Amino acid sequence: MDPRHTLLDIVKLDGRWAQIVSSIKVRFLADGSLEDIDWLKYEMVKDHHGQAVNTLIHHSDAKFSEAELQNIYAGPEGKAYPDYKLEVSVFGEYRKKPKD
């Protein structure tokens, strides 16, 4: 079985950074909008192996806007320790599969 993202992981969907909020819902980091997602309609195009946001920013070509960084939720600890959001895992990047 392929590895699967988990709650609060960051993923990129068709070029937009999002955070997993349930098994079928993501929250886009740029604007906070929620969207249901059918994972069977997507394919992984890049695996980030669960690297932390901070690691990805400093050691790859990944870019996050200030708004996207501010909208990362790091769990209840994130309120007391705002830098925790930079330690959230980035699972990978996906795009919609072509329609048959």
C-alpha positions in Angstrom: 0.0 0.0 0.0 1.3 3.5 -0.9 2.1 5.8 2.0 -0.7 8.2 2.8 -0.8 11.7 4.0 -2.2 12.3 7.5 -4.1 14.9 9.4 -2.5 18.4 9.2 0.0 17.4 6.5 0.6 20.0 3.8 0.0 18.9 0.2 0.1 20.8 -3.1 -3.0 20.3 -5.3 -2.8 21.5 -8.9 -0.3 24.2 -7.8 -2.1 25.3 -4.6 -0.8 24.6 -1.1 -3.4 23.0 1.2 -3.6 21.3 4.6 -5.3 18.1 5.3 -8.2 18.7 7.7 -10.0 15.3 7.3 -9.8 12.2 5.0 -11.9 14.0 2.4 -11.4 17.7 3.1 -8.5 20.2 2.6 -8.1 23.8 3.5 -6.2 25.9 1.0 -3.6 27.9 2.7 -3.7 31.0 0.5 -7.3 31.9 1.3 -8.5 29.4 4.0 -11.2 28.0 1.7 -12.3 24.4 2.4 -12.9 21.9 -0.3 -14.0 18.3 -0.4 -11.5 16.1 -2.3 -11.7 12.7 -4.0 -8.2 11.4 -3.8 -8.9 8.8 -6.4 -9.0 11.6 -9.0 -5.5 12.8 -8.1 -2.0 11.4 -8.8 1.2 12.2 -6.8 3.7 14.0 -9.0 6.3 14.8 -6.3 6.9 13.2 -2.9 8.4 15.4 -0.2 8.8 12.5 2.2 7.2 14.4 5.1 9.9 17.1 5.3 9.1 20.0 7.5 7.9 23.2 5.8 11.1 25.0 7.0 13.3 22.3 5.6 11.5 22.3 2.3 11.7 26.1 2.0 15.5 26.2 2.6 16.5 23.1 0.7 14.3 23.0 -2.4 12.5 25.3 -4.9 9.3 25.2 -2.9 7.7 28.6 -2.3 5.1 29.6 0.3 3.6 33.1 0.4 3.4 34.9 3.8 -0.4 34.3 3.8 0.1 30.6 3.2 2.7 30.3 6.0 0.4 32.2 8.4 -2.5 29.9 7.6 -0.7 26.7 8.5 -2.3 25.1 11.6 0.1 23.3 13.9 -2.3 22.0 16.4 -3.1 23.4 19.8 0.7 23.8 20.5 0.9 26.3 17.6 -0.8 29.0 19.7 1.8 28.9 22.4 4.7 28.2 19.9 4.0 30.0 16.6 7.1 28.6 15.0 5.7 25.1 15.2 3.9 25.8 11.9 7.3 25.6 10.2 7.7 22.0 11.5 4.5 20.7 9.9 5.1 17.9 7.4 4.8 18.4 3.7 3.7 15.2 2.2 3.8 15.8 -1.5 2.3 17.4 -4.6 -0.6 16.1 -6.6 -2.4 16.9 -9.9 -5.8 15.8 -11.2 -5.6 12.7 -13.3 -6.5 13.2 -16.9 -10.1 12.3 -17.8 -10.3 9.1 -19.8 
